[in-house]
Amino acid sequence: MITRIREVRKAKRMTLDDVARACSPATTPQTIGRLETGMRTVSIGWLNRIADALGVSPTDLVDHPEAEKLEVIALLNGDSAVAPRKAQVVLPPRPEPAQVAILVTASIADYRTGDELWCDRLSPEQFGRALNRDVLVPRPSGRFQFGRLLAREEGKLHLLPLGSGARQVVVSDPSFLALPARLVRKLG
């Protein structure tokens, strides 16, 4: 089986050591290198372990003709744009399990009409991860509140809606919240 382990690892900007440590259970960089180069047979078990370590689907590691690839043609820094010294690719976005999306239909704050916000769905015990971040919170009767999560106390979330002159809103005991993880914006 021909794999794309090295290509995906480099696209994720991880070293052999990074991947080896991220594997569960951990392994050695040499083992990852042998699996990348084909010196060692890649079993389904190894494919799953490495995919988990890289944060991708196992199918992303298998080379097939229809696989989507985006070639990196330039590296942009504060001063200039230069061609990469070695060929690089990035992986097209793919939703993670349990992600939900928000479509922006009218510009507000940093968000523009047409933006897609891919959000991680967080359970109440994970709400602390979202402090001082924009979130979407469900309200009764199928409504939602979007805003900056300011505080969390005794099952209540304090949100500051986006836009000027907005007043703080308190939402009691939401079953989940959606924390934007990726902004997909079409330019032009």
C-alpha positions in Angstrom: 0.0 0.0 0.0 1.4 3.4 -0.9 1.0 5.9 1.9 1.1 9.7 2.2 2.4 9.7 5.8 5.4 11.8 5.1 3.4 14.3 2.9 0.7 14.7 5.6 3.3 14.9 8.4 5.1 17.7 6.6 1.8 19.5 5.8 1.1 19.4 9.5 4.6 20.7 10.2 5.5 17.9 12.5 8.8 16.1 12.9 9.2 12.3 13.1 9.7 12.7 16.8 6.5 14.8 17.2 4.5 12.0 15.5 6.2 9.2 17.4 5.5 11.0 20.7 1.9 11.7 19.7 1.2 8.0 18.9 -0.7 6.0 21.5 1.2 4.2 22.7 4.3 6.2 21.9 6.8 4.8 19.5 10.2 5.8 18.0 11.0 8.3 15.3 12.9 5.6 13.5 9.7 3.4 13.3 7.7 6.3 11.9 10.5 6.9 9.3 10.5 3.2 8.3 6.7 3.3 7.9 6.9 6.5 5.8 9.5 5.1 3.4 7.9 1.7 3.0 10.8 -0.1 4.7 8.2 -1.5 7.1 4.7 -2.6 6.1 1.9 -0.3 7.2 -0.8 -2.3 8.9 -4.3 -0.9 9.5 -3.4 -0.6 13.2 -0.4 1.5 12.4 -2.4 3.6 9.9 -5.0 4.3 12.6 -2.3 5.2 15.3 -0.5 7.5 13.0 -3.7 9.2 11.7 -4.7 9.8 15.3 -1.3 11.3 16.1 -1.5 13.6 13.0 -5.1 14.5 13.7 -6.4 13.3 10.3 -8.6 10.5 9.0 -6.8 7.3 8.1 -8.0 7.7 4.6 -5.9 10.9 4.4 -2.8 8.7 4.7 -3.6 6.4 1.8 -2.4 7.6 -1.6 -5.2 7.4 -4.2 -5.6 9.3 -7.4 -8.7 11.3 -6.3 -7.0 12.6 -3.2 -7.3 16.3 -2.9 -4.1 18.2 -2.5 -3.3 21.9 -2.4 0.3 22.7 -3.6 2.0 25.4 -1.6 3.5 27.8 -4.2 4.7 30.5 -1.8 5.5 31.2 1.8 4.3 34.6 3.0 6.1 36.4 5.8 6.0 40.0 7.0 8.5 41.2 4.4 7.9 39.1 1.3 6.5 36.1 -0.5 9.0 33.4 -1.5 8.8 30.0 -3.2 9.3 27.1 -0.8 12.7 25.3 -1.1 11.0 21.9 -1.0 7.7 20.9 -2.4 4.9 21.2 0.2 1.2 20.6 0.3 -1.6 21.6 2.7 -4.6 19.4 3.4 -8.0 20.8 2.4 -10.3 21.4 5.3 -12.4 18.5 6.4 -14.9 18.6 9.3 -14.0 16.8 12.5 -16.5 14.6 14.2 -19.2 16.5 16.1 -18.4 19.8 14.4 -21.3 22.1 13.5 -21.3 25.1 11.2 -22.5 28.7 11.3 -23.1 30.6 8.1 -22.8 34.4 8.3 -25.6 36.1 6.3 -24.8 39.7 7.3 -21.4 41.1 8.3 -20.9 41.7 12.0 -17.7 42.5 13.9 -14.8 40.5 12.3 -17.2 38.2 10.3 -18.2 38.9 6.7 -21.3 37.9 4.8 -20.6 34.5 3.3 -18.2 33.3 6.0 -18.5 29.8 7.3 -17.6 29.2 10.9 -16.7 25.5 11.6 -17.3 25.0 15.3 -16.4 22.4 17.9 -19.5 21.4 19.9 -18.5 21.6 23.6 -20.3 20.0 26.5 -20.8 21.9 29.8 -17.7 20.5 31.4 -15.6 21.9 28.5 -17.1 25.4 28.6 -13.9 26.8 30.3 -12.0 26.3 26.9 -14.2 29.0 25.4 -13.7 31.9 27.9 -13.0 35.2 26.1 -13.8 33.6 22.7 -16.8 34.0 20.4 -19.4 31.3 20.9 -22.9 30.2 19.8 -25.2 29.2 22.7 -28.6 27.6 22.3 -31.6 29.3 24.0 -35.2 28.1 24.5 -37.6 27.8 21.6 -34.9 27.0 19.0 -33.1 30.4 19.2 -29.4 31.0 19.7 -27.2 33.7 21.1 -23.8 34.5 19.5 -21.2 36.6 21.4 -18.0 36.7 23.4 -18.1 34.4 26.5 -17.2 36.7 29.4 -17.8 34.5 32.4 -19.3 31.2 33.6 -20.8 30.8 37.0 -23.3 28.3 38.5 -24.6 27.1 35.2 -25.0 30.6 33.7 -23.0 31.9 30.8 -22.4 35.7 30.5 -22.1 36.7 26.8 -21.4 40.0 25.2 -23.1 40.1 21.8 -21.1 41.4 18.9 -21.6 44.9 17.6 -21.4 48.3 19.2 -23.7 49.2 22.1 -24.6 45.6 22.9 -25.6 44.7 26.4 -24.4 41.6 28.3 -26.8 38.6 28.0 -27.0 35.7 30.5 -28.0 32.2 29.3 -28.8 29.6 31.9 -27.8 26.0 31.7 -27.2 25.5 27.9 -26.8 21.9 26.9 -23.8 22.8 24.7 -22.0 25.6 23.0 -20.4 25.9 19.6 -16.8 27.3 19.6 -15.5 28.4 16.2 -12.4 26.4 15.3 -12.0 27.3 11.6 -13.1 30.3 9.5 -13.7 29.5 5.9 -13.8 32.7 3.9 -14.1 33.1 0.1 -12.1 36.0 -1.1 -13.1 38.1 -4.0 
